[in-house]
Amino acid sequence: MANFFRSLKAKPGKFSAATFWTIILSSFISSLITGIFLYQVFAEKLNKQMVLTETIRPVQIPATTTALAKGSPATAIAKKIGPAVVGIRMTYANPQRFFSDFEQGQEEGSGVIISRDGYIMTNYHVVQYADPRNGASRNVALEVFLADKRQAEARYIGGDPRNDLAVIKVNLKNLPVAELGDSSQLEVGEPAVAIGNPLGIEFAGSVTAGVISALNRTVSVEDRTLNLIQTDAAINPGNSGGALVNSRGQVIGINTVKISVPGVEGLGFAIPVNDAKPIIDQLIMFGYVKGRPAIGIAGKEITEDIARYYDLPLGIYILSVVSGSGAAKAGIQRGDILVSLAGKKVRGMKDLDLIKRDYKAGDTVDAVIIRNSVQRRIRIIFSEER
């Protein structure tokens, strides 16, 4: 190589045959060394990339419905009770504006078949717009979807907003029926399985397993305070009205709510079946819970924004009056605004429900309504809630 460079310096521009082959050999050796170096670098990078790809390759996680090991206790539970858990879809016209504008809406939830003649228990909030006591009860359709792929229209039987319970009914034959257990015998730490339709019918029949986390939890949901079972079995929107089941495949709770805040997991709640059953029985027999006081109105809250826009007082705008009710006998009409009951201000249905809890059917209270901007004082005799 030294002779090569000296020859170039001595005789620039003139090459001998020896010099030519020296250049070729030198280039080959240089290329070979460079190639080996690049291969080593490339191979090292390739090896690292393969390791990285192996590390981030997606892990195949089983779906919720198949996450349970074959032959596990939860598998037997799901086989026993799963066919009796149904999907419920409610399509309704929901009054979104103040007077008469309606917006179509749809809700999906779960239910449990409790009799061979088609009675299904669920949460009230799943089917609330099918309740004739609500102003939006018109144009409501209820559909039920069974695990065996059958589906049918359902009829609203009755509901109890206070305890978030309701009953609907389908006319189908050969229905599977859930076995009800005894929630008073539950112990903290025993297995619990939740079955329902999280996020709607698309995920119908999903099974999640956990334990009974706590008993007799007092939980406030909107204007209701409920005594509930706590579980860490996953409960999501759409599970409402579904079954919480013990290790013997018996329904011991009706899934109703979960706490959903960032950083919090595994806080689901169910209505104990022992609390639910007497109410469900009355809803089936009478369509309502006997002895509860009612005024007999359907109304909409006048919020501060609505009050300013329409120049109205705060209160409840009466959408309809039940024939023969205490409100009807007192002369309340559609378009009236209820602003006071039993000496207490009424700003919405929540206020009205809280006031009613201090009374029973047959009690008499004073009320104040606004009609055509004129204040009127009336007396209302509570009728029985139906």
KADADA-V757266 format. One record per residue. PSI is psi as a letter, one per 30 degrees, with the letter a starting at -180 (none if undefined). BURIAL is b if it has 9 or more other C-alpha atoms within 8 Angstrom, else e. D_FIRST is the distance of its C-alpha to the first C-alpha in Angstrom with 1 decimal. Layout:
BEGIN
PSI&BURIAL&D_FIRST / PSI&BURIAL&D_FIRST
END
This chain:
BEGIN
e&e&0.0 / e&e&3.8 / e&e&5.5 / e&b&5.0 / e&e&6.5 / e&e&8.7 / e&b&9.9 / e&b&10.8 / e&e&12.6 / e&e&14.3 / i&e&15.5 / k&e&16.0 / f&e&17.5 / k&e&16.8 / k&e&14.5 / l&e&14.7 / e&e&15.1 / e&e&11.9 / e&b&10.1 / e&b&12.4 / f&e&11.8 / e&b&8.1 / e&e&9.2 / e&e&12.0 / e&e&10.4 / e&e&8.1 / e&e&11.4 / e&e&13.4 / e&e&11.8 / e&e&12.1 / e&e&15.6 / e&e&16.5 / e&e&15.8 / e&e&17.7 / e&e&20.4 / e&e&21.0 / e&e&21.4 / e&e&23.7 / e&e&25.7 / e&e&26.3 / e&e&27.5 / e&e&29.6 / e&e&31.0 / e&e&32.1 / e&e&33.8 / e&e&35.4 / e&e&36.7 / e&e&38.2 / e&e&39.8 / e&e&41.3 / e&e&42.8 / e&e&44.1 / e&e&45.7 / e&e&47.3 / e&e&48.7 / g&e&50.3 / k&e&51.5 / k&e&55.3 / k&e&57.6 / j&e&60.5 / k&e&63.6 / k&e&66.9 / l&e&69.5 / e&b&72.4 / f&b&74.7 / g&e&72.6 / f&e&71.2 / k&b&73.9 / k&e&73.2 / k&e&75.2 / f&e&78.3 / l&e&78.3 / e&e&81.6 / e&b&80.5 / e&b&80.0 / e&b&83.6 / e&b&84.8 / e&b&83.0 / e&e&84.6 / e&e&88.0 / f&b&88.2 / e&b&85.5 / f&b&87.8 / f&b&90.4 / k&b&88.0 / l&b&88.0 / k&b&86.3 / k&b&88.4 / k&b&87.7 / k&b&90.0 / k&b&90.0 / l&b&92.2 / j&b&93.2 / k&b&92.5 / j&b&94.3 / f&e&91.5 / a&e&93.5 / e&b&96.9 / d&e&99.6 / g&e&98.9 / k&e&95.3 / k&b&93.6 / k&e&90.0 / k&e&89.1 / l&e&87.3 / k&e&86.2 / k&e&86.0 / k&b&84.8 / a&b&85.7 / l&b&86.9 / l&b&90.2 / k&b&91.8 / k&b&94.4 / g&b&97.3 / l&b&100.0 / f&b&100.3 / g&b&102.2 / g&b&99.2 / k&b&99.4 / k&b&96.0 / k&b&95.5 / a&b&92.8 / k&b&92.2 / e&b&94.4 / f&e&91.5 / e&b&90.1 / g&b&93.2 / e&b&94.9 / f&b&95.3 / f&b&97.3 / k&b&99.9 / f&e&103.0 / f&b&103.4 / k&b&100.3 / f&b&100.6 / g&b&97.7 / f&b&99.1 / l&b&99.7 / h&e&97.1 / k&b&95.6 / k&b&94.2 / k&b&93.4 / k&b&91.3 / k&b&90.6 / k&b&87.7 / l&b&88.1 / f&b&85.5 / g&e&86.8 / f&e&85.8 / l&e&89.4 / l&e&90.2 / l&b&93.5 / k&b&95.2 / l&b&96.6 / k&e&99.7 / k&b&99.8 / e&b&102.4 / l&b&102.3 / l&b&100.2 / j&b&100.3 / e&e&98.1 / e&e&99.0 / g&e&97.3 / h&b&94.8 / k&b&96.3 / l&b&97.4 / k&b&98.5 / l&b&98.0 / k&b&99.1 / l&b&98.0 / i&e&100.1 / l&e&98.2 / l&e&99.1 / h&e&97.5 / k&b&95.8 / k&e&93.9 / k&b&95.4 / k&b&93.7 / k&b&95.3 / k&e&96.1 / a&b&95.6 / j&b&97.0 / f&b&94.9 / f&e&97.1 / g&e&95.7 / k&e&92.1 / k&e&90.1 / k&b&87.1 / f&e&83.9 / l&b&85.2 / k&b&83.2 / k&b&83.6 / k&b&82.4 / k&b&82.5 / k&b&82.8 / a&b&82.9 / i&b&81.0 / k&b&78.5 / g&b&77.6 / a&b&80.1 / f&b&80.9 / e&e&77.3 / h&b&76.8 / k&b&80.2 / g&b&81.0 / k&b&78.1 / k&b&78.5 / k&b&77.3 / k&b&78.1 / b&b&78.7 / l&b&81.5 / j&b&84.7 / e&b&83.4 / l&b&86.7 / l&b&90.3 / h&e&92.8 / k&b&90.3 / j&e&92.0 / k&e&89.9 / k&e&90.9 / j&e&89.9 / c&e&91.0 / g&e&94.8 / k&e&95.1 / j&e&94.8 / k&b&94.1 / j&b&94.2 / l&b&91.1 / k&b&89.0 / k&b&85.4 / l&b&82.6 / g&b&78.8 / k&b&78.8 / k&b&77.1 / k&b&79.6 / l&b&78.5 / k&b&80.3 / f&b&82.0 / f&b&82.8 / k&b&86.0 / f&b&89.0 / a&b&87.1 / k&b&87.7 / k&b&86.8 / k&b&87.4 / a&b&88.0 / f&b&86.8 / g&e&89.8 / g&b&89.0 / k&b&91.8 / k&b&91.6 / f&b&92.0 / l&b&90.9 / j&b&90.3 / k&b&86.9 / e&b&87.5 / l&b&85.0 / l&b&81.7 / k&e&80.5 / j&e&77.5 / l&e&75.7 / k&e&72.1 / g&e&71.0 / k&e&74.1 / l&e&74.0 / g&e&76.5 / i&b&79.8 / l&b&81.9 / k&b&85.6 / k&b&88.4 / k&b&92.2 / k&b&93.8 / f&b&95.6 / e&b&98.8 / e&e&99.0 / e&b&98.3 / e&e&100.6 / e&e&104.0 / e&b&102.8 / e&b&101.4 / e&e&104.8 / e&b&106.7 / e&b&104.4 / e&b&105.0 / e&e&108.8 / f&b&109.5 / f&b&106.3 / l&b&106.3 / j&b&106.8 / k&b&110.5 / f&e&111.9 / k&b&109.1 / k&b&110.5 / k&b&109.6 / e&b&110.5 / h&b&109.8 / l&b&107.3 / k&b&103.9 / l&b&102.3 / k&b&99.2 / k&b&98.3 / j&b&98.7 / l&b&95.7 / e&e&95.6 / e&e&93.5 / e&b&96.0 / e&b&98.9 / e&e&97.6 / e&e&96.8 / g&e&100.2 / h&e&102.2 / l&b&103.3 / l&e&104.0 / k&b&101.8 / a&b&103.0 / k&b&103.0 / k&b&103.6 / j&b&105.8 / e&b&104.3 / l&b&107.0 / k&b&110.0 / k&b&110.9 / k&e&114.4 / f&e&116.9 / l&b&114.6 / e&b&115.6 / e&b&113.8 / e&b&115.7 / f&b&119.0 / f&b&118.3 / g&e&117.8 / k&b&114.0 / l&b&112.6 / k&b&109.3 / f&e&108.0 / l&b&109.5 / j&b&107.3 / k&b&107.9 / f&b&107.2 / k&b&109.1 / k&b&110.3 / h&e&112.4 / g&e&112.0 / k&e&108.2 / k&b&105.9 / j&b&104.1 / f&b&100.8 / l&b&99.5 / f&b&100.1 / e&e&98.5 / e&b&101.3 / e&b&103.9 / e&e&102.7 / e&e&102.7 / e&b&106.2 / f&b&107.4 / f&e&106.3 / g&e&109.3 / l&e&111.8 / l&b&113.1 / k&b&114.6 / f&b&118.0 / l&e&117.3 / k&e&118.2 / l&b&116.0 / k&b&116.2 / l&b&113.7 / k&b&112.9 / l&b&111.7 / k&b&111.1 / k&b&112.5 / h&e&112.3 / g&e&111.5 / k&e&114.6 / k&e&114.5 / k&e&116.6 / k&e&117.5 / l&b&118.1 / k&b&118.7 / k&b&116.6 / k&b&117.5 / k&b&114.5 / l&b&114.5 / k&b&112.7 / k&b&109.0 / none&e&108.5
END
